[in-house]
C-alpha cells in the first residue's frame, strides 16, 4: 500500500505487541499482511532470543522522541578522541 501508513492505536486496540519498546538494534520487526479488505500487522522475529528476553522493535526513521537506547546514547565525557 504505497503512500499509506498502518499503525497500532494502543489506547483502543491492538495485541500485546503494542507494549513493545523501541530499540535501534531490535529483535522483532513489524510486517503488514493484506487479508481481504483488512490489513494485519504481524510481529516477526529477526533475531534468536532466549526465553524472558524483552522484545523490541525499531519505531522507524520518523522518530518522535529522543532515543536513549545504548547505541544512541553517548555521554560526551565518554567519547573517544
mmCIF file as gemmi writes it, N, C-alpha and C atoms, coordinates in Angstrom:
data_model
loop_
_atom_site.group_PDB
_atom_site.id
_atom_site.type_symbol
_atom_site.label_atom_id
_atom_site.label_alt_id
_atom_site.label_comp_id
_atom_site.label_asym_id
_atom_site.label_entity_id
_atom_site.label_seq_id
_atom_site.pdbx_PDB_ins_code
_atom_site.Cartn_x
_atom_site.Cartn_y
_atom_site.Cartn_z
_atom_site.occupancy
_atom_site.B_iso_or_equiv
_atom_site.pdbx_formal_charge
_atom_site.auth_seq_id
_atom_site.auth_asym_id
_atom_site.pdbx_PDB_model_num
ATOM 1 N N . UNK Axp A 1 ? 0.832 -1.18 0 1 0 ? 1 A 1
ATOM 2 C CA . UNK Axp A 1 ? 0 0 0 1 0 ? 1 A 1
ATOM 3 C C . UNK Axp A 1 ? 0.877 1.244 0 1 0 ? 1 A 1
ATOM 4 N N . UNK Axp A 2 ? 1.424 1.618 -1.12 1 0 ? 2 A 1
ATOM 5 C CA . UNK Axp A 2 ? 2.293 2.784 -1.198 1 0 ? 2 A 1
ATOM 6 C C . UNK Axp A 2 ? 1.566 4.051 -0.758 1 0 ? 2 A 1
ATOM 7 N N . UNK Axp A 3 ? 2.277 4.864 0.022 1 0 ? 3 A 1
ATOM 8 C CA . UNK Axp A 3 ? 1.72 6.139 0.451 1 0 ? 3 A 1
ATOM 9 C C . UNK Axp A 3 ? 0.755 6.049 1.613 1 0 ? 3 A 1
ATOM 10 N N . UNK Axp A 4 ? 0.509 4.852 2.112 1 0 ? 4 A 1
ATOM 11 C CA . UNK Axp A 4 ? -0.395 4.695 3.248 1 0 ? 4 A 1
ATOM 12 C C . UNK Axp A 4 ? 0.389 4.116 4.423 1 0 ? 4 A 1
ATOM 13 N N . UNK Axp A 5 ? -0.009 4.505 5.625 1 0 ? 5 A 1
ATOM 14 C CA . UNK Axp A 5 ? 0.664 4.027 6.822 1 0 ? 5 A 1
ATOM 15 C C . UNK Axp A 5 ? -0.294 3.196 7.66 1 0 ? 5 A 1
ATOM 16 N N . UNK Axp A 6 ? 0.229 2.178 8.261 1 0 ? 6 A 1
ATOM 17 C CA . UNK Axp A 6 ? -0.531 1.352 9.188 1 0 ? 6 A 1
ATOM 18 C C . UNK Axp A 6 ? 0.086 1.567 10.56 1 0 ? 6 A 1
ATOM 19 N N . UNK Axp A 7 ? -0.75 1.75 11.557 1 0 ? 7 A 1
ATOM 20 C CA . UNK Axp A 7 ? -0.239 1.914 12.904 1 0 ? 7 A 1
ATOM 21 C C . UNK Axp A 7 ? -1.176 1.24 13.891 1 0 ? 7 A 1
ATOM 22 N N . UNK Axp A 8 ? -0.662 1.011 15.083 1 0 ? 8 A 1
ATOM 23 C CA . UNK Axp A 8 ? -1.455 0.401 16.146 1 0 ? 8 A 1
ATOM 24 C C . UNK Axp A 8 ? -1.826 1.495 17.128 1 0 ? 8 A 1
ATOM 25 N N . UNK Axp A 9 ? -3.095 1.747 17.286 1 0 ? 9 A 1
ATOM 26 C CA . UNK Axp A 9 ? -3.583 2.736 18.245 1 0 ? 9 A 1
ATOM 27 C C . UNK Axp A 9 ? -3.725 2.022 19.588 1 0 ? 9 A 1
ATOM 28 N N . UNK Axp A 10 ? -2.709 2.14 20.421 1 0 ? 10 A 1
ATOM 29 C CA . UNK Axp A 10 ? -2.634 1.347 21.646 1 0 ? 10 A 1
ATOM 30 C C . UNK Axp A 10 ? -3.722 1.667 22.662 1 0 ? 10 A 1
ATOM 31 N N . UNK Axp A 11 ? -4.316 2.844 22.576 1 0 ? 11 A 1
ATOM 32 C CA . UNK Axp A 11 ? -5.375 3.183 23.533 1 0 ? 11 A 1
ATOM 33 C C . UNK Axp A 11 ? -6.676 2.448 23.254 1 0 ? 11 A 1
ATOM 34 N N . UNK Axp A 12 ? -6.892 2.044 22 1 0 ? 12 A 1
ATOM 35 C CA . UNK Axp A 12 ? -8.186 1.487 21.617 1 0 ? 12 A 1
ATOM 36 C C . UNK Axp A 12 ? -8.159 0.034 21.153 1 0 ? 12 A 1
ATOM 37 N N . UNK Axp A 13 ? -7.024 -0.431 20.678 1 0 ? 13 A 1
ATOM 38 C CA . UNK Axp A 13 ? -6.976 -1.801 20.169 1 0 ? 13 A 1
ATOM 39 C C . UNK Axp A 13 ? -5.534 -2.275 20.131 1 0 ? 13 A 1
ATOM 40 N N . UNK Axp A 14 ? -5.351 -3.436 19.62 1 0 ? 14 A 1
ATOM 41 C CA . UNK Axp A 14 ? -4.009 -3.982 19.487 1 0 ? 14 A 1
ATOM 42 C C . UNK Axp A 14 ? -3.789 -5.127 20.452 1 0 ? 14 A 1
ATOM 43 N N . UNK Axp A 15 ? -2.819 -5.934 20.137 1 0 ? 15 A 1
ATOM 44 C CA . UNK Axp A 15 ? -2.5 -7.087 20.968 1 0 ? 15 A 1
ATOM 45 C C . UNK Axp A 15 ? -1.381 -6.713 21.935 1 0 ? 15 A 1
ATOM 46 N N . UNK Axp A 16 ? -0.808 -7.693 22.525 1 0 ? 16 A 1
ATOM 47 C CA . UNK Axp A 16 ? 0.299 -7.481 23.457 1 0 ? 16 A 1
ATOM 48 C C . UNK Axp A 16 ? 1.482 -6.794 22.767 1 0 ? 16 A 1
ATOM 49 N N . UNK Axp A 17 ? 1.559 -6.87 21.443 1 0 ? 17 A 1
ATOM 50 C CA . UNK Axp A 17 ? 2.662 -6.245 20.712 1 0 ? 17 A 1
ATOM 51 C C . UNK Axp A 17 ? 2.676 -4.736 20.866 1 0 ? 17 A 1
ATOM 52 N N . UNK Axp A 18 ? 1.571 -4.138 21.26 1 0 ? 18 A 1
ATOM 53 C CA . UNK Axp A 18 ? 1.545 -2.68 21.42 1 0 ? 18 A 1
ATOM 54 C C . UNK Axp A 18 ? 2.429 -2.217 22.571 1 0 ? 18 A 1
ATOM 55 N N . UNK Axp A 19 ? 2.884 -3.156 23.402 1 0 ? 19 A 1
ATOM 56 C CA . UNK Axp A 19 ? 3.736 -2.8 24.527 1 0 ? 19 A 1
ATOM 57 C C . UNK Axp A 19 ? 5.222 -2.99 24.228 1 0 ? 19 A 1
ATOM 58 N N . UNK Axp A 20 ? 5.573 -3.313 22.993 1 0 ? 20 A 1
ATOM 59 C CA . UNK Axp A 20 ? 6.981 -3.477 22.636 1 0 ? 20 A 1
ATOM 60 C C . UNK Axp A 20 ? 7.67 -2.118 22.649 1 0 ? 20 A 1
ATOM 61 N N . UNK Axp A 21 ? 8.856 -2.092 23.207 1 0 ? 21 A 1
ATOM 62 C CA . UNK Axp A 21 ? 9.628 -0.864 23.316 1 0 ? 21 A 1
ATOM 63 C C . UNK Axp A 21 ? 10.516 -0.667 22.098 1 0 ? 21 A 1
ATOM 64 N N . UNK Axp A 22 ? 10.913 0.594 21.88 1 0 ? 22 A 1
ATOM 65 C CA . UNK Axp A 22 ? 11.84 0.927 20.803 1 0 ? 22 A 1
ATOM 66 C C . UNK Axp A 22 ? 13.258 0.534 21.202 1 0 ? 22 A 1
ATOM 67 N N . UNK Axp A 23 ? 13.998 0.069 20.224 1 0 ? 23 A 1
ATOM 68 C CA . UNK Axp A 23 ? 15.43 -0.155 20.368 1 0 ? 23 A 1
ATOM 69 C C . UNK Axp A 23 ? 16.01 -0.057 18.967 1 0 ? 23 A 1
ATOM 70 N N . UNK Axp A 24 ? 17.148 0.6 18.822 1 0 ? 24 A 1
ATOM 71 C CA . UNK Axp A 24 ? 17.723 0.793 17.484 1 0 ? 24 A 1
ATOM 72 C C . UNK Axp A 24 ? 18.315 -0.488 16.897 1 0 ? 24 A 1
ATOM 73 N N . UNK Axp A 25 ? 18.577 -1.468 17.735 1 0 ? 25 A 1
ATOM 74 C CA . UNK Axp A 25 ? 19.064 -2.774 17.289 1 0 ? 25 A 1
ATOM 75 C C . UNK Axp A 25 ? 18.047 -3.822 17.748 1 0 ? 25 A 1
ATOM 76 N N . UNK Axp A 26 ? 16.855 -3.833 17.123 1 0 ? 26 A 1
ATOM 77 C CA . UNK Axp A 26 ? 15.734 -4.631 17.62 1 0 ? 26 A 1
ATOM 78 C C . UNK Axp A 26 ? 15.876 -6.126 17.341 1 0 ? 26 A 1
ATOM 79 N N . UNK Axp A 27 ? 15.005 -6.907 18.009 1 0 ? 27 A 1
ATOM 80 C CA . UNK Axp A 27 ? 14.964 -8.341 17.738 1 0 ? 27 A 1
ATOM 81 C C . UNK Axp A 27 ? 13.651 -8.75 17.059 1 0 ? 27 A 1
ATOM 82 N N . UNK Axp A 28 ? 12.774 -7.785 16.819 1 0 ? 28 A 1
ATOM 83 C CA . UNK Axp A 28 ? 11.481 -8.007 16.166 1 0 ? 28 A 1
ATOM 84 C C . UNK Axp A 28 ? 11.268 -6.897 15.145 1 0 ? 28 A 1
ATOM 85 N N . UNK Axp A 29 ? 10.563 -7.207 14.062 1 0 ? 29 A 1
ATOM 86 C CA . UNK Axp A 29 ? 10.137 -6.163 13.127 1 0 ? 29 A 1
ATOM 87 C C . UNK Axp A 29 ? 8.656 -6.353 12.843 1 0 ? 29 A 1
ATOM 88 N N . UNK Axp A 30 ? 7.99 -5.257 12.529 1 0 ? 30 A 1
ATOM 89 C CA . UNK Axp A 30 ? 6.586 -5.337 12.161 1 0 ? 30 A 1
ATOM 90 C C . UNK Axp A 30 ? 6.479 -5.56 10.661 1 0 ? 30 A 1
ATOM 91 N N . UNK Axp A 31 ? 5.522 -6.365 10.252 1 0 ? 31 A 1
ATOM 92 C CA . UNK Axp A 31 ? 5.262 -6.628 8.838 1 0 ? 31 A 1
ATOM 93 C C . UNK Axp A 31 ? 3.761 -6.505 8.605 1 0 ? 31 A 1
ATOM 94 N N . UNK Axp A 32 ? 3.39 -5.927 7.476 1 0 ? 32 A 1
ATOM 95 C CA . UNK Axp A 32 ? 1.979 -5.791 7.113 1 0 ? 32 A 1
ATOM 96 C C . UNK Axp A 32 ? 1.56 -6.972 6.249 1 0 ? 32 A 1
ATOM 97 N N . UNK Axp A 33 ? 0.338 -7.44 6.457 1 0 ? 33 A 1
ATOM 98 C CA . UNK Axp A 33 ? -0.202 -8.525 5.647 1 0 ? 33 A 1
ATOM 99 C C . UNK Axp A 33 ? -1.634 -8.173 5.264 1 0 ? 33 A 1
ATOM 100 N N . UNK Axp A 34 ? -1.899 -8.156 3.97 1 0 ? 34 A 1
ATOM 101 C CA . UNK Axp A 34 ? -3.249 -7.894 3.467 1 0 ? 34 A 1
ATOM 102 C C . UNK Axp A 34 ? -4.071 -9.17 3.58 1 0 ? 34 A 1
ATOM 103 N N . UNK Axp A 35 ? -5.241 -9.07 4.182 1 0 ? 35 A 1
ATOM 104 C CA . UNK Axp A 35 ? -6.135 -10.209 4.339 1 0 ? 35 A 1
ATOM 105 C C . UNK Axp A 35 ? -7.517 -9.759 3.879 1 0 ? 35 A 1
ATOM 106 N N . UNK Axp A 36 ? -7.776 -9.905 2.578 1 0 ? 36 A 1
ATOM 107 C CA . UNK Axp A 36 ? -9.019 -9.367 2.018 1 0 ? 36 A 1
ATOM 108 C C . UNK Axp A 36 ? -8.993 -7.853 2.104 1 0 ? 36 A 1
ATOM 109 N N . UNK Axp A 37 ? -9.977 -7.262 2.75 1 0 ? 37 A 1
ATOM 110 C CA . UNK Axp A 37 ? -10.023 -5.81 2.921 1 0 ? 37 A 1
ATOM 111 C C . UNK Axp A 37 ? -9.253 -5.35 4.154 1 0 ? 37 A 1
ATOM 112 N N . UNK Axp A 38 ? -8.91 -6.289 5.016 1 0 ? 38 A 1
ATOM 113 C CA . UNK Axp A 38 ? -8.223 -5.949 6.259 1 0 ? 38 A 1
ATOM 114 C C . UNK Axp A 38 ? -6.71 -5.976 6.083 1 0 ? 38 A 1
ATOM 115 N N . UNK Axp A 39 ? -6.041 -5.17 6.877 1 0 ? 39 A 1
ATOM 116 C CA . UNK Axp A 39 ? -4.587 -5.2 6.954 1 0 ? 39 A 1
ATOM 117 C C . UNK Axp A 39 ? -4.224 -5.655 8.36 1 0 ? 39 A 1
ATOM 118 N N . UNK Axp A 40 ? -3.396 -6.661 8.44 1 0 ? 40 A 1
ATOM 119 C CA . UNK Axp A 40 ? -2.928 -7.185 9.723 1 0 ? 40 A 1
ATOM 120 C C . UNK Axp A 40 ? -1.483 -6.762 9.911 1 0 ? 40 A 1
ATOM 121 N N . UNK Axp A 41 ? -1.118 -6.447 11.134 1 0 ? 41 A 1
ATOM 122 C CA . UNK Axp A 41 ? 0.265 -6.133 11.468 1 0 ? 41 A 1
ATOM 123 C C . UNK Axp A 41 ? 0.808 -7.301 12.279 1 0 ? 41 A 1
ATOM 124 N N . UNK Axp A 42 ? 1.868 -7.902 11.763 1 0 ? 42 A 1
ATOM 125 C CA . UNK Axp A 42 ? 2.481 -9.066 12.4 1 0 ? 42 A 1
ATOM 126 C C . UNK Axp A 42 ? 3.804 -8.669 13.044 1 0 ? 42 A 1
ATOM 127 N N . UNK Axp A 43 ? 4.161 -9.341 14.11 1 0 ? 43 A 1
ATOM 128 C CA . UNK Axp A 43 ? 5.477 -9.176 14.719 1 0 ? 43 A 1
ATOM 129 C C . UNK Axp A 43 ? 6.318 -10.371 14.289 1 0 ? 43 A 1
ATOM 130 N N . UNK Axp A 44 ? 7.423 -10.095 13.604 1 0 ? 44 A 1
ATOM 131 C CA . UNK Axp A 44 ? 8.277 -11.162 13.069 1 0 ? 44 A 1
ATOM 132 C C . UNK Axp A 44 ? 9.648 -11.096 13.753 1 0 ? 44 A 1
ATOM 133 N N . UNK Axp A 45 ? 10.083 -12.216 14.3 1 0 ? 45 A 1
ATOM 134 C CA . UNK Axp A 45 ? 11.398 -12.278 14.944 1 0 ? 45 A 1
ATOM 135 C C . UNK Axp A 45 ? 12.484 -12.142 13.886 1 0 ? 45 A 1
ATOM 136 N N . UNK Axp A 46 ? 13.473 -11.284 14.149 1 0 ? 46 A 1
ATOM 137 C CA . UNK Axp A 46 ? 14.598 -11.13 13.225 1 0 ? 46 A 1
ATOM 138 C C . UNK Axp A 46 ? 15.915 -11.553 13.874 1 0 ? 46 A 1
ATOM 139 N N . UNK Axp A 47 ? 15.847 -11.924 15.146 1 0 ? 47 A 1
ATOM 140 C CA . UNK Axp A 47 ? 17 -12.46 15.868 1 0 ? 47 A 1
ATOM 141 C C . UNK Axp A 47 ? 16.508 -13.593 16.758 1 0 ? 47 A 1
ATOM 142 N N . UNK Axp A 48 ? 17.406 -14.484 17.07 1 0 ? 48 A 1
ATOM 143 C CA . UNK Axp A 48 ? 17.084 -15.538 18.022 1 0 ? 48 A 1
ATOM 144 C C . UNK Axp A 48 ? 17.229 -14.966 19.427 1 0 ? 48 A 1
ATOM 145 N N . UNK Axp A 49 ? 16.218 -15.176 20.256 1 0 ? 49 A 1
ATOM 146 C CA . UNK Axp A 49 ? 16.262 -14.666 21.629 1 0 ? 49 A 1
ATOM 147 C C . UNK Axp A 49 ? 15.982 -15.799 22.612 1 0 ? 49 A 1
ATOM 148 N N . UNK Axp A 50 ? 16.484 -15.637 23.808 1 0 ? 50 A 1
ATOM 149 C CA . UNK Axp A 50 ? 16.242 -16.614 24.871 1 0 ? 50 A 1
ATOM 150 C C . UNK Axp A 50 ? 14.91 -16.298 25.546 1 0 ? 50 A 1
ATOM 151 N N . UNK Axp A 51 ? 14.263 -17.297 26.127 1 0 ? 51 A 1
ATOM 152 C CA . UNK Axp A 51 ? 13.017 -17.045 26.864 1 0 ? 51 A 1
ATOM 153 C C . UNK Axp A 51 ? 13.236 -15.984 27.94 1 0 ? 51 A 1
ATOM 154 N N . UNK Axp A 52 ? 12.295 -15.067 28.046 1 0 ? 52 A 1
ATOM 155 C CA . UNK Axp A 52 ? 12.378 -13.998 29.034 1 0 ? 52 A 1
ATOM 156 C C . UNK Axp A 52 ? 13.028 -12.727 28.521 1 0 ? 52 A 1
ATOM 157 N N . UNK Axp A 53 ? 13.607 -12.767 27.31 1 0 ? 53 A 1
ATOM 158 C CA . UNK Axp A 53 ? 14.226 -11.584 26.723 1 0 ? 53 A 1
ATOM 159 C C . UNK Axp A 53 ? 13.148 -10.591 26.31 1 0 ? 53 A 1
ATOM 160 N N . UNK Axp A 54 ? 13.393 -9.304 26.569 1 0 ? 54 A 1
ATOM 161 C CA . UNK Axp A 54 ? 12.442 -8.28 26.15 1 0 ? 54 A 1
ATOM 162 C C . UNK Axp A 54 ? 12.413 -8.205 24.624 1 0 ? 54 A 1
ATOM 163 N N . UNK Axp A 55 ? 11.22 -8.154 24.05 1 0 ? 55 A 1
ATOM 164 C CA . UNK Axp A 55 ? 11.069 -7.999 22.61 1 0 ? 55 A 1
ATOM 165 C C . UNK Axp A 55 ? 11.044 -6.514 22.287 1 0 ? 55 A 1
ATOM 166 N N . UNK Axp A 56 ? 11.849 -6.114 21.298 1 0 ? 56 A 1
ATOM 167 C CA . UNK Axp A 56 ? 11.967 -4.703 20.937 1 0 ? 56 A 1
ATOM 168 C C . UNK Axp A 56 ? 11.819 -4.534 19.438 1 0 ? 56 A 1
ATOM 169 N N . UNK Axp A 57 ? 11.355 -3.368 19.033 1 0 ? 57 A 1
ATOM 170 C CA . UNK Axp A 57 ? 11.214 -3.017 17.625 1 0 ? 57 A 1
ATOM 171 C C . UNK Axp A 57 ? 11.844 -1.656 17.396 1 0 ? 57 A 1
ATOM 172 N N . UNK Axp A 58 ? 12.206 -1.379 16.156 1 0 ? 58 A 1
ATOM 173 C CA . UNK Axp A 58 ? 12.676 -0.048 15.788 1 0 ? 58 A 1
ATOM 174 C C . UNK Axp A 58 ? 11.463 0.728 15.299 1 0 ? 58 A 1
ATOM 175 N N . UNK Axp A 59 ? 11.15 1.851 15.949 1 0 ? 59 A 1
ATOM 176 C CA . UNK Axp A 59 ? 9.971 2.628 15.584 1 0 ? 59 A 1
ATOM 177 C C . UNK Axp A 59 ? 10.105 3.312 14.228 1 0 ? 59 A 1
ATOM 178 N N . UNK Axp A 60 ? 11.304 3.321 13.655 1 0 ? 60 A 1
ATOM 179 C CA . UNK Axp A 60 ? 11.475 3.87 12.316 1 0 ? 60 A 1
ATOM 180 C C . UNK Axp A 60 ? 12.228 5.183 12.295 1 0 ? 60 A 1
ATOM 181 N N . UNK Axp A 61 ? 12.385 5.716 11.088 1 0 ? 61 A 1
ATOM 182 C CA . UNK Axp A 61 ? 13.163 6.937 10.888 1 0 ? 61 A 1
ATOM 183 C C . UNK Axp A 61 ? 12.437 8.198 11.339 1 0 ? 61 A 1
ATOM 184 N N . UNK Axp A 62 ? 11.132 8.151 11.378 1 0 ? 62 A 1
ATOM 185 C CA . UNK Axp A 62 ? 10.366 9.329 11.779 1 0 ? 62 A 1
ATOM 186 C C . UNK Axp A 62 ? 10.158 9.3 13.289 1 0 ? 62 A 1
ATOM 187 N N . UNK Axp A 63 ? 11.269 9.317 14.007 1 0 ? 63 A 1
ATOM 188 C CA . UNK Axp A 63 ? 11.215 9.201 15.464 1 0 ? 63 A 1
ATOM 189 C C . UNK Axp A 63 ? 10.639 10.477 16.055 1 0 ? 63 A 1
ATOM 190 N N . UNK Axp A 64 ? 9.714 10.306 16.974 1 0 ? 64 A 1
ATOM 191 C CA . UNK Axp A 64 ? 9.042 11.433 17.613 1 0 ? 64 A 1
ATOM 192 C C . UNK Axp A 64 ? 9.467 11.577 19.059 1 0 ? 64 A 1
ATOM 193 N N . UNK Axp A 65 ? 10.658 11.095 19.365 1 0 ? 65 A 1
ATOM 194 C CA . UNK Axp A 65 ? 11.215 11.216 20.707 1 0 ? 65 A 1
ATOM 195 C C . UNK Axp A 65 ? 12.729 11.114 20.592 1 0 ? 65 A 1
ATOM 196 N N . UNK Axp A 66 ? 13.445 11.494 21.633 1 0 ? 66 A 1
ATOM 197 C CA . UNK Axp A 66 ? 14.895 11.343 21.653 1 0 ? 66 A 1
ATOM 198 C C . UNK Axp A 66 ? 15.23 9.95 22.154 1 0 ? 66 A 1
ATOM 199 N N . UNK Axp A 67 ? 15.799 9.16 21.29 1 0 ? 67 A 1
ATOM 200 C CA . UNK Axp A 67 ? 16.121 7.781 21.635 1 0 ? 67 A 1
ATOM 201 C C . UNK Axp A 67 ? 17.219 7.76 22.703 1 0 ? 67 A 1
ATOM 202 N N . UNK Axp A 68 ? 17.051 6.911 23.698 1 0 ? 68 A 1
ATOM 203 C CA . UNK Axp A 68 ? 18.036 6.799 24.771 1 0 ? 68 A 1
ATOM 204 C C . UNK Axp A 68 ? 18.569 5.373 24.899 1 0 ? 68 A 1
ATOM 205 N N . UNK Axp A 69 ? 18.441 4.576 23.823 1 0 ? 69 A 1
ATOM 206 C CA . UNK Axp A 69 ? 18.985 3.221 23.894 1 0 ? 69 A 1
ATOM 207 C C . UNK Axp A 69 ? 20.515 3.294 23.87 1 0 ? 69 A 1
ATOM 208 N N . UNK Axp A 70 ? 21.156 2.217 24.289 1 0 ? 70 A 1
ATOM 209 C CA . UNK Axp A 70 ? 22.611 2.209 24.429 1 0 ? 70 A 1
ATOM 210 C C . UNK Axp A 70 ? 23.34 2.613 23.159 1 0 ? 70 A 1
ATOM 211 N N . UNK Axp A 71 ? 22.824 2.21 22 1 0 ? 71 A 1
ATOM 212 C CA . UNK Axp A 71 ? 23.534 2.512 20.754 1 0 ? 71 A 1
ATOM 213 C C . UNK Axp A 71 ? 23.371 3.971 20.329 1 0 ? 71 A 1
ATOM 214 N N . UNK Axp A 72 ? 22.4 4.693 20.884 1 0 ? 72 A 1
ATOM 215 C CA . UNK Axp A 72 ? 22.194 6.106 20.537 1 0 ? 72 A 1
ATOM 216 C C . UNK Axp A 72 ? 22.706 7.049 21.621 1 0 ? 72 A 1
ATOM 217 N N . UNK Axp A 73 ? 22.693 6.585 22.867 1 0 ? 73 A 1
ATOM 218 C CA . UNK Axp A 73 ? 23.052 7.443 23.989 1 0 ? 73 A 1
ATOM 219 C C . UNK Axp A 73 ? 24.565 7.49 24.107 1 0 ? 73 A 1
ATOM 220 N N . UNK Axp A 74 ? 25.136 8.656 23.878 1 0 ? 74 A 1
ATOM 221 C CA . UNK Axp A 74 ? 26.575 8.829 24.002 1 0 ? 74 A 1
ATOM 222 C C . UNK Axp A 74 ? 26.812 9.965 24.978 1 0 ? 74 A 1
ATOM 223 N N . UNK Axp A 75 ? 27.453 9.654 26.078 1 0 ? 75 A 1
ATOM 224 C CA . UNK Axp A 75 ? 27.819 10.676 27.048 1 0 ? 75 A 1
ATOM 225 C C . UNK Axp A 75 ? 29.032 11.406 26.487 1 0 ? 75 A 1
ATOM 226 N N . UNK Axp A 76 ? 28.961 12.743 26.335 1 0 ? 76 A 1
ATOM 227 C CA . UNK Axp A 76 ? 30.097 13.482 25.758 1 0 ? 76 A 1
ATOM 228 C C . UNK Axp A 76 ? 31.406 13.211 26.488 1 0 ? 76 A 1
ATOM 229 N N . UNK Axp A 77 ? 31.354 12.912 27.788 1 0 ? 77 A 1
ATOM 230 C CA . UNK Axp A 77 ? 32.569 12.624 28.55 1 0 ? 77 A 1
ATOM 231 C C . UNK Axp A 77 ? 33.159 11.265 28.2 1 0 ? 77 A 1
ATOM 232 N N . UNK Axp A 78 ? 32.355 10.382 27.602 1 0 ? 78 A 1
ATOM 233 C CA . UNK Axp A 78 ? 32.813 9.036 27.262 1 0 ? 78 A 1
ATOM 234 C C . UNK Axp A 78 ? 33.321 8.909 25.831 1 0 ? 78 A 1
ATOM 235 N N . UNK Axp A 79 ? 33.154 9.963 25.025 1 0 ? 79 A 1
ATOM 236 C CA . UNK Axp A 79 ? 33.572 9.886 23.62 1 0 ? 79 A 1
ATOM 237 C C . UNK Axp A 79 ? 35.084 9.793 23.526 1 0 ? 79 A 1
ATOM 238 N N . UNK Axp A 80 ? 35.548 8.925 22.625 1 0 ? 80 A 1
ATOM 239 C CA . UNK Axp A 80 ? 36.979 8.809 22.388 1 0 ? 80 A 1
ATOM 240 C C . UNK Axp A 80 ? 37.409 9.917 21.456 1 0 ? 80 A 1
ATOM 241 N N . UNK Axp A 81 ? 38.602 10.413 21.675 1 0 ? 81 A 1
ATOM 242 C CA . UNK Axp A 81 ? 39.107 11.494 20.821 1 0 ? 81 A 1
ATOM 243 C C . UNK Axp A 81 ? 39.964 10.956 19.72 1 0 ? 81 A 1
